[in-house]
Structure formats: C-alpha cells, structure tokens
Amino acid sequence: MGTENGNRGQIELIELRKEFAEVVAVDGIDLDVPGGEFFSLLGPSGCGKTTTLRLIAGFEQPTSGRILLDGGDVAYTPPHKRNVNTVFQNYALFPHLNVFDNVAFGLRRAKRPKAEIAERVGRALELVQLSGYERRKSSQLSGGQQQRVALARALVLNPAVLLLDEPLGALDAKLRKALQIELKALQQEVGITFLYVTHDQEEALTMSDRIAVMSEGHVEQVGTPETVYEEPATVFVADFLGTSNLMDVTVDGADGDGCRVRLGDVVLRAASGATDARGEAKIVIRPEHVELESYGAPGENRVPGMVERTVYLGSADQLVVHLATGDTIQALVRHGRSTLYEQGTPVAAHLPADAIRVLAR
C-alpha cells in the first residue's frame, strides 16, 4: 500500500455538467488531477464541490461531460466498478461491528482469503495509528478514532483515488489540526490520489498540493496553495481565501513593470495582477503586507489614515485602519508594536507596490 501505486489515479473532468431540475450544480468544469496528488475542491456551501465529488464517486450521473479515471471514461460506470473509495463526514461505520470487522468489510465482500484479510487490515490500521484497537466496538471510539477507522476501511481496498467529503467537519478545532497533518503524511505514504472537499480554507491551504477554488458551479482558479493565496485570479478568490483588503480603484495607465491606480485622490503603483487593465477595477492586498508608519511618512504608496481599533489574534494583533480615502483596511502587527498604534492614532499605511494585485472587473 505504498509507492507501488505508481502514477495511477489520474482524474480528468471534461466539460462536466450536472443539473438538478432547474438548478445547475456543476456548470461545465474542466479539471486535470495527476495521479498521486493531494487535490482539494474548496468553496462555500452550494458551490458544486460535493456534487463534483459525488459524480467522480458514481453516486450521481452527469447531465453531460466526461469523467476520465486513468484515461477511461467512467461517467456512467456504477460506483462499485470504479477504482475509487469515499470517506464521508459522518464516517458511516457499522456500530455493531468491531474495528477489525469494519475495516475488513470490503475485503470479505470481495471474498479475499482470511490470511490476506488479516494482513491487509493489520497494515491499514498501522497506517492510521490504530494497531491494538481491532476488537474495540466502533461505538467505544472517539470521533478522531472513528475517522481513522473510516480511512483504514477505504485504504484497505487499495483504491487508485480516495475521495474525502469534509471528513474532519465533525471534529473539534484542535483535533482537526492534528488530523490535517496526519492526513497529508498518510497521503504521501500511501502515494495515491486524494481528492478532498472542504469549505475550510486553512484546511485546504495546509494539506493540498493544489486547490481548485469553486463558486456557483464554476472553477474560479486552480493552483498551489501559495499561488491561490498570494496571486488570486478573481475577486471571488481574493475575498474567499483568508482576510483580504479589497478596494475599488481606477487604473490610469502603465508604470514601469506595473500600473498606476487611483484610490480616491491617492495615486498608487501596483506591480502584479491585471496591470494591463484600464478603467474601473479592484485591488487586493493582504493584511500581513500592509506596513504602518508614522503619520506623514514620505515615499510612494503611503496613504494617511487613523487606527480605529485593535483585535487580539493570539499570534499577532490585527489593526483596523480607516484611510483618508474612505476605505477601511486591516493590518497585521506583531505583539509589542501594536502599543504604538492605539485607537485614534494617526498613521501612514504603506501599501507596497509588489503586494498590491490588480483584479479586473
């Protein structure tokens, strides 16, 4: 159950569409997930991510389009004939069976020999750190342990693709964080494709090799966690992922490698994004890139403002700053420095050109 899987488990979705009566849940999406990747579908409720997963699993049939698994179209193949397995948020364990029998269930249905079942179940439980729990009833386990049993039950069948539908959703925050790290390590160890559905940005950013951000049945952007966070392609992605300062501007023209934008009466230089756009647009800058300086500090891309309030975040302080342009932005400041910027303090907000990204309308 390791790297012998090679590069199998490639998923290709081609113009995939799913309609429920009048509702278009998945609206002609194209995706290519190479074998062995930890790939996440991320988006708010109703964006089509779970429907996409159910189409790949075979629990739904597409209205049109193709679903290729290792090059073969499985769009209308029954779920049990696809080399995929699904882990659900509610675990779906058999409460009357012990851990061993839960994990062995699929192998017994496949009529595998007893010795093989014992060996494979033992290996699967070792992978999810549950060796020694074989005789426990699933009802005697904690939520985190039940989730591990569900993972072992799926992995023991050695699928080419493991589909995970918000599998950590029912767990508390601390356990979720621990299992995020474990899941990523597990995926690297077994070497198979994980397709993970979540609405939790931090979860997707922590674990994924790549992320598809979805909205209203469309894929807005596909990229590495760093790319979708630092270089959002659309206003939706910028707004959905993390905390963003989004502001309306007018793009005036080119300026070196970037462009000039007008934020109210202030002219700023922006160095990334749709710098060739003209007219109305939005800019985005993350709070961690906003630098607060003393009021009247010289230099380009400084906007006067006033500190409205400070929010304690544990690892840092978040300062809410009202700019002279009428916009309100957030800036992250490390502990100790926030005392310089008490409520009502006039400041200059430095918005570095290379941290400002232009998003065309």
N, C-alpha and C positions, 0 to 999 in steps of 0.2 A: 504493500500500500504506500509506495514511495515514488521515487522519480521514474520507476518503470513505466509510468503512465505516458512518458514522452510528452509530445505536444498535442495529444488528443484533447478533445473538449473545446474545439473552436466553435463559437456561435456566430452565425451571421443572420441578421434580420434585414429583409429586403422589402421596402415599401409596405411594412406591416401595418394593417389597419383592423380595428375591432370596433364594431358599432353594437350598442345595446338599444334597440328600438330607435328613439330619436337622438340618443347620446353617442357621440364619437369619443370612445375612451382612449383609443390609441390611433393616432392620425398620421399614418404613412411614415413610420420611422425606419431609418436605416442605421444599423449598428454592426460593428465588427469587433468581436471579443476573441483575441487569440487564446489558444489553449494554455492553461496553467496560470491565467491572470486572476487577480482578485479585483473584480469589477463591480462597482456599485451603481445602482439606479437611485438617484437622490431627488427628492422633490416633496412638495406639500401634499396633503390628502387630496385625492381626486385628480392627480396629475397623470395617472395612467401607468405608474410604475408596477403596482401589484398585478394589474391586468396583463402587462407585458410579461411578467414572471409566470403567470398562470398560462399564458399562450405557449411559452417555452416548455413548461411542465406538461402541457397537454390537457389541462383541466378546462381550457376554453379553446375554441377553434376560431381562427381569424376570419374576418369578413373577406379580406383579400391580402395578398402578400405572401412571402415565403419565410420559413424558419429553417435554416440550414444548421445541422449539427455534424461537424466533421465532413461537410460537403454534401450530405444527404438531406433532402427536404423532408422534415418530419411534421410539417404543419397539420397534417390530418392523421398522424400516427397515434394510436392510443397511448396514454401515459405509461403503462407498464411495458411498452415496447420501445420506449426511449431510454437511452443510457444516461438518464438524469435522476436525481433524487431531491426531495424537497424537505426543508426543515421549517416548521411553522412557529409562529409566536406562542401558540398555546401548547407546543410540544407534542400533543396528540399521542401520548403514551398510553399503554394498556394498564389501567390501575390494578387489575387482578394478577398481572404477571410481574415476576421479579426482574431485576436489571438484566440478567443474562438472557432470559426468555424474550424480553422486549427487543434487545439488540439482535438476537438470533432469529427473530420472526421471519424476516425476508428470506434468509438463507434456508430455513425449514420449508418455506413455501416453494423455494426453488429445488427442494429435495437434495440438498448437498449432504455428503456423508458426515456422520457425527463428529469424527475426529477433525475434519476440516472446519466444521462449525465452531467447535471448541477453540481451535487455534485462531480463527479469524475474529471471533468475539473477544478473545483474550487480548489480541493485538489492538482491536478498536478501542477497548476500554483503557488500555495502556496509553493510547494516543490522547484520550480525553482525561487522563489522570483519574480514572475511577477503578483501577485494579483493586480487588478486595471487596468490591461492592456487589458482586454478582448475585448474591442471594437476597439482597435488600428488595423490598417491595417499592415500586416507584412512588407510592403514596408516603413513604417514610423519608423521602429525599427532599432537600431544599430546592428552591427554584433554580438556582445555579446548577445543582447536580442533575436535576431533571433535564435541563437544557443540554448538558453534556451527554446524557443518555440518548436524547433525540439525535444529537450529532453523530454519536457512535453508531446508532441504528442506520443512519443514512450512509455513513462512510464504509460500513462493513460490506456493503454491496459493491464497493469499488466503482462508483459511477464516474463517467467522464466529466460530468458537471454537477456541482452541488448548488441548488437554488435555496437561498435563505430569505424568508419573508419576515422582516422585522424580528429576528429571533431573540433579540435581547430586550424587546419592548416591555416585557412584564417584570424586569428585574430592577432592583434599586440602583441608584447612580454609582455607588462605589463598586458594586459587583459588575455592573455593565462595563466600567472602565477596565477592570481586571480581565474580564472575558474578551473585550476588544483585542487586547494584547495577545491573549491566548489563541483567539481565533486566527489572527494573522500568522502567528507562529505555526499553528496547526496546518493552515493552508500551504505554507511554504514547505512543511514537512511532507504532506501527502502529495503535493505537486499537481493537484487537479484544479480545474476552473471553479472558482467561487463566484456566483452571481448573487449579489447581496442587495436587498431592497430596504431602504430606510428613509425616514424623513429627518433623521438626526444628522446635522451637518458635521458635528465633531466626530461622530462615529465613522462617517464616510471618509473624512479627511485623515483620520487616524489609521484606518486599515487598508484603504484601497490602493491598488496600483494606478487605476484610472477610474474616473467618475463620469457618468452621464447625468447632467442636471436636466430634469424634466419639468414641463409646465403645460397643462392643458392638452395632454396627449402628444406633445412635441418634445423632441430633444433640443434643448437650448444650446448646450455646449458639451463636448466630450474632451477630457484632458486629464493630466495628472492632478492630484490634489493641489499642488503648488500652482499649477497653471490656472485652474478654475478659480482659485482664491485670489492670486495676485494679478491675473490677467483676464478678468471676466469679459466675455464677448458681448453680453447684453445687459440691459438694465435689470432684468429679472435675476440673472445670475449674481450680479453685484449686490442686489438687495437681499437675496435669499441666503447667500453664503456669508456667515459671520456678520459683524457690525460694519456698516458702510456709511460714509458721509457722501450722500448723493446730492448734487446741486445743479440747478438749471443755469446754463451759460449760453452765450452766443460765440460761435467760433469765427474769428475775424480773418485769419489767414495763416500762412506758413511762417515759421520762425525757427530757422536752423533745422534740426532734426525733428522738431515738433511743430506746435502751432500756438497762436495767441488766442486766448479765450477771455471774454468779458464776464465777470461775475459782478453783477450790479455795475458800479462805476470803477471797479478794480480790474486791471488787466493782468492776467496770469499767463505764464508759459506752461504748456502741458507737453510731455515728451512721449506719451505712449497711447495706444488705442487707435481710435479712428481720427488720427491727426489730419487726415485729408478731407474730413467733413467740413461743411460750411453752414453757417446759419445756426438755428436752434439745436442744442444738443445737451447732454448731461455730462458732468464729470464725476468721478468717484475717487476718493482717497480713504484709505483705511485709517482708523484712529491711531494705530501704532506708528504711522508715518507722519502724523501731524506734530510739529515741534512748536512748543510755546516759548516765546521770548518776551523780554521786557517791552512795554508799550513804546512804539516809535522806533523800534529796531530797524536799521536800514537794510536794503537789499531787495532783490526781486521776490515776487510771490509771498510778500508779507501782507496780511490783512488784519486791520485793527479789530479788536473785539473785547468782550468782558466775560469773566468767569461767572456763570450762573449758579452752578452747584458742583459738588464733588460726590462721586459714587464710589464706595469702597468695594473693590472686587476681590480682595484677598491677596492676589499676587501683585496687584498694581492698583492705582486709582484711575477712575475714568472721570475726566473733567468735561462738563458740558459748557461750551463757549458760544455766546451769541455774537456773531460778526456784525460789523458796521454795515454790511451789505444786506442784512436782514435774515441771513441764513443762520441756522444753529448747527454746530458740529460737535463731535466728540473727539477727545484726545486722550491717549493713554499716557500716564505719567507714573514713574516708579515711586514707591513709598519714600518718604523723606523729602522729595522735591515738591510734592503736592501742597506742602505747607506754604510754599512761596506763592501759591495761587489760590488764596481763599476767595470765598464768594464776594463778588463785586470788584475784584482786581482787574484793572485794565491790562490787556496783553496784546502782543502781536502774534498772530497764528501764522507760522511759516509752513506753507504747503509746497514742499519741494517739487520741482518740475517733473523729475523722474518718478515721483509717486502719484502724480495726477494722471488718470486714464480717461480719455475722451470716449464716450459711448454715443454713437449716432442714434438718432431717433428711429 
